[in-house]
Amino acid sequence: MSGVLCLCFRCTKLYLMSDHKTFMNMTKKSHTQSAFMTDELTYLASWQAIFLDPQFRLEYEGFPVPANTKMLIVHSYTNQGLAIHRDFYIRTNFGKEYEVNCHTYLDTHKAEKDMNHWVIVTGNPSSNATTMFDRPKPPSEETRIQNAEFQEAT
């Protein structure tokens, strides 16, 4: 699924953008391809959500992205994965902030590491303070049948 990652801030749309690494344009700590927010919409702001399991990526290409599941976010122009490296952080007025960059980190089996895994979490519509991760799982069909039988017996 291709798309543009966008953030609206006080009626100004900001887009997540990245470009090839140069000596003037790279991240401060990890020295990799930088990812940054900008207000101009170009092809450099185009990203793809890719299925996590490499064996099913081709089958799920073009399908809607399910919420609350792990995925890879890959830059369309450079084909590098969006990553966050836990060893590189910057202290700001807001506290410790981790560096977000564009680099596909691979393990010994040529699979993407956890640094490239992302989850888009949706909010819980029944509560303002929780996410869908905090919501209890719905009862299974067997449990519903058992509850219906119990209510009929009483």
VENWOWO-V591110 format. One line per field, one symbol per residue. phi: phi as a letter, one per 30 degrees, with the letter a starting at -180 (. if undefined). Layout:
BEGIN
phi->???
END
This chain:
BEGIN
phi->.clbdbbcbhicdccdbabedbddbaddcdhcddbbcbcccbddccbbccdddddcdddcdidddddibdacccdddchcddbbcddcbbdbdcjdcddcbcacdccdcicddddcdbbcccddddbdcccddddddddddddddddddddddc
END
